[in-house]
Amino acid sequence: MTTTEPKPTLRYGAMRQRWCGLALKAFIARWGAYVLITGIVLCAGASGWEQVLQAIAAVLVLPLFSASQHGWLLLPATLVQALAGTAAVWSARSLLWPSHWAESERALPLSRGETTRSDLLAVLMVLTPLMLLYVAGTVSVMAHRPAWLRPMQGRALAALGLAALLSLGLGAALLRWQRSYRAGGAASRRDEDSVVPAVTGSTVLSDWRALILLPLWRGPARRTGATLLAGSASLVLAAALPGASGWPAGWPWLLAAWAAIALLAATRINHLARLELTEVLQACAVLPVNRRRLCRTRSVLGLLPLLPGLAGVLVGIVIAPPAGLRLTVLLAWAVACVLACVIEVFAGRQAASEKSARWWFSLVVCVCLASEVLA
């Protein structure tokens, strides 16, 4: 009598961890060379690459440690630190939970606890490098034992640990929301989008309002509209932080973060607009509308967050001008940010390697100019 050996089974969590690991390895293989080039550029002229790495790691925790001196300011600083980690998870969500998994997961008998544990492990894979940088930055700052930090050392470390836990929880919550958004609302949204709203009375809409603006508000491009609003709010917040926190010396860091947010927002909005509005514009081929002008209007969407963002920078400088501000360098920084976003939005189809190289080069130029804004 022969006994058949049980076939090995692979649970959902283990299978997902393997898939995420392979996806992250492929991402590192694609972008690692450009990150290395950026590091070489940043380390150029420095006495040693170890000092540069320590300084970069310390910069990630210094704003939170500095906020520990100001009492109530520690709470929003902890939230901002947590949101930074959450933003890293959100940017890597396609590597952690691709949208085409929705139907497969609905077909499997998966419990909520199993998917939640899987989400936490996947988020932890992305946040581990960031947490290691937090540890390295903390060690670098503590090694110098600054006098202003000694009385608040325990409070600062507790806030950093809380920010790390919040990043983990918020990242898992975002993946849970994305899963429910894809699984539960896709069919109803398709039904809503298929219904053409009736035009009452003598209401006449221009082509760009009917085919660009309305889809952003209540049509198939609502993700693009939400990202546009979020990008605008993020740029205004980044511009307002130095004056609101009483930290005028932090303008170079905030301008560097502003440039990174602007590039990310322009890239994401442009991608979503092309994804969600292309079918709308293709369906209008038989209508008497200028499709070329509509395509240009669609591309301009990626640049709209720059308007309130630059206005916020100008207002912040007028209200609380930092000492030693170099206006020519600030103007060069603003021009570089706008040009980088314009090139990113209006560039045609290119290979992924060329696009990523251009993106990183633009970011390095903007960050270098931001670091020279104050004399």
N, C-alpha and C positions, 0 to 999 in steps of 0.2 A: 504494500500500500504506500503510495507516494504522497507526500504532503507538499502542498504548494506553499512556497514562501510568500509571506505578505509583501505586496508591492509597497515600496517606500512612498509616503505621501508628503506633500509640501503644503504647509498651512499658508493661509492668505498673508499673515504678517511676515513670515520668512520669505515668501515669494516677492512681496512688495519691497522688502529691504534689499533683496538681490537686485531687483529692477532699479531701484533708486540709486544703489551703489554704482551700477553700470552707467546710468544716466549721468551721475555726478563725475565719474571718471572721464566720460566722453566730453563733458563740459570743460573739465580742467585741461584735457588734452587740446581742446580748441582755443581756450582763452589763456592758458598758462604762459605761453610764449609772450603774449602782450603784457601780462602782469609782470613778467620778469623784466621786459624792456622798460616798463614804467619804473620798476624798482631801481634799475641801473641808472635811469635818468635822475631819480631822486637822490641816489647815493653819490652822484658825480660831485666831486669837490669836497666830499665829507672826509673826516679823518678816518672813519671806519664804518663799515656797513652795520656793525653791531649797534653803534650809537644811533644810526638812522632808524633801525628797526625798533629800538627801545623808545625813541622819540615818537614814532608813529603809534606804537602801542600805548604810550602814556597819553597821547592826545585823545584816545578813545575814552579814557576815564577821567581826565582832568576836569572837564566841565562839570561832571557830577560831583567830584571831590570838592571843587571850588564852591559849588552850590551848597554844600553842607555847612558852610560858614554863615549862610544867610537865612537860616531857620525855615520859613515857609517856602522858600524857593526850592528846597530840596525835593518837595513832592512833585511839582511839574517837571523838574530836571530828571527825576526817576522815571516819570511817565515818558518823557522824550527819549531817554536811554532805552526803555523797553520798546517804544515804537520803532527805534532804529533797528533793533533785532527783528521785530515783526516785519519791517519793510524788507529785510534780507530774505525772510521766509517767503513773503509774497512775491518777490522778484523771481524766486526759484520754484514757484508753485507748479509750473509745468514739468519740472523734474521730480516733484514729490507726488503729484496726483494729476496726471494728464486727463483732460476732459473726456477722452474717448473711453475711459474706464467706467463711466457712469452706468452704461447698459450692462456691462459684465458684472459690476458689483450688485446691481439690482437682481441679477439672475442667481446670485449666490446666497446661501442662507447665513448671512453675516450678522452677528449681533452688534449693537451699538458699542458695547465695550470693546469688542475686538477691533473695530475700525478706529475707535478712539486711541487705543494703545498703539495701533499701527501709525496713526497720525503723529502721536507724540514721539515715537522712535524716528520717524522720517524727519520731523522738525529738528530733533536733536542732532541728526546727521549734518544738517546745514548749519546749525548754531554752534557746533563744537569748535570749528576754527575761530569763530568770533569770541567764544568764551575763553579760548586759550590766549587770544590777544588781550582780553580783559585781564586775565591773570598776569600775563607778561607786563602789561601796563601798570597794574597795581604793584608788582614787585619793583618795577623801575621807579615809580614814584616813592614808594616806601623806602627804597635804598637811599634816597637823598634826604629822607626825614625832614621835610619842610616844617618850619615852626608853626605855620598857620594850620597845618593838618593834624598835628598831634592831639589837640583837644577833641577833635571831631573824627578821629580815625575810626572808631567803632561805628559811629553813625554812617560814615561814608561807605564802609565795607558792607553794612547791612543794606543800605540803599542799592549798592551795586548787585548784591545777591538777589534782592527783590526784583530789580530790573531784569535780571537774567531769567528768573522764574516767570515773570510776566511775559517776557518774549516767548518763552516756551508755550505758555498757556494760550496767548493770543495767536501765535502761529498755528497751533492745533485748532483753535476756534475758527480761524480763517479757512483752513482746509475743510472743516466740517460745514461751514457756510457755503463754500464752493461746491461741495458734494450735493447739498440740498438744493442749491441754486440750479445746478445742472439737471438733477434728477427730478425735482418736484415742479420746477417752474418753466421748463423749456417748452413743454407742450402747450401750456396755457398762453405763453408769450407768443408762440407761433400762431395760435388762433387769434390773438388780439392783433398781431401785425398783419394778418390777412384781411382784416376788416378795414375798409377804406372809410374814414370819417366823412360824413355828409357835409357839404358846404351849404350853409343856409343863407338865405337872402342874397345880397349882391357881393358877398365876401370874395375877394380875389387875392390870392397869395402869389408872391413872386416865386420864380423857380427855385432860388436858393433857400427861401423860407420853407417851401413845401418839401424840397428834396434833401435839404441839409439840416435846417434848424429843427423842424418838427420831428424827424427821426431821432435827433439827439434827445428830445424831451419825452416823446411817448411812442417812438417807433423802434425799429430794429437796431438803432445805434445808441441805445441808452447806456451801454457800458462806456462808449466813447464820451458821452456827455458827463457821466459820473467821474471818469478819469480826468476830464478837463477841469471840472470843478475842484477835484482833490488836488490836482497839480497847481492850480491857481492859489488855493488856500495854503498849500505847503510853501510856496514861494513867498507869499505875503508874510507868513509866520516866520520864516527864516530871516526875512528882512527886518522884522520887528523885534526879534529876540535881543540883539545887542543893546538897543536903547531901553527896552522894557526891563532887562535884567541888571542894568547899571554896569555893564561890562563892555565899555567901548573898545578895550584892547582886543576883544574877541571878533572884531570885524573881519580880519583876514580869514579866520576859520569859518565864520558864517558865510562869507562870500564864496569860499571854496565849496561849502555844502550847497549853497544856492546854485552854483554852476552845475554841480552833479545832479541836483533835483531837476533843474531846467532841462538838461540833456536827457535824463530818464523820462521826464514827462513828455517832451517832444517826441522821443522815440516811441513811447508806448501809445500816445494818442494817434500818431501817424499810422502805426501798425493797426490799431483797432479801427480807425476810420477807413482804411483801405479794406479791412476785412468785412466790416459791417455795411459800408455804403457802396461798395463796388456793384453788388447785385441790384441795388436801387437805381444806380445810374445806368447800368446796362439795360434795365427794364424800360428806361425812358428813351431808347434809341429811336422809336417811332414818333416821339413827341417833338414839337418845335422848340426845343431848348438848346442852349449852348453847352454841350457836354464838356468841352474843353475848359470853359470858364468854371463850371461846377467842379471839375476835377481839381482846378487850382484852388477853389474855395475849400474843398475838402482837405487839401494839403495845408492850407493856412491854419486849420484848426489846431495843429500841433504847436503853432507859434502864439496862440492867444494867451496862454498862461504867462508869457513873458511881460505882457502889458501891465497887469496889476503887480507882478513881482518887481519889475524895475521901478514902478511908481512907489512901491513900498520901500525900496532901497533909497530912493531920492528923499522921501519923506523922513525916513529914519536918520539920514545924514543931516538934513536941515534941522530936525528937532534936537538931536543929540550928536553934534559933529565930533568925531573922535580926534584926539590930538595927533598932529603929524600926518594928517590925511594928504595923500598925493593925488590931486585931481586928475592929472594926466594918466597916471597908472589906472585909476578907477575908470576913466573913460575907455582906456584900452581894454580893460577887463570886460566892460559892458559890451563893447564892439565884438570882442572875441566870443563872448557867450552867445550873442545874437547870431553872428555868422556861423558858429558851430551848429546851432539849432536850425538855421536856414538850410545849411548844407545837408544836415541829417534828414530834413523833411523833404527837400526837393531833389535829393539824389535819386537817380534811377535805380533799377534793379542791379545789384552787384553781388559778387561772391561774399559769403559770410566772413571769410578771412579779411577781405578788403574793408568791409563795413566795420568790423570790430577794431581793425587797426586804426581807421579814421576816427572812430568813437573815442578810443583811448588817447590818441594823440590830441584830440580836441580837449578832452578833460584835463590832460596834463598841462596844456597851455593855459587854460583858464585857472587852474589851481596855482600855477606858478605866478601868474599875474596877481591873483588874490593875495598871495603871500607877500607881495611887495606894495600893497596899497598904503600901508602905514610906514612912515619914515623911521 
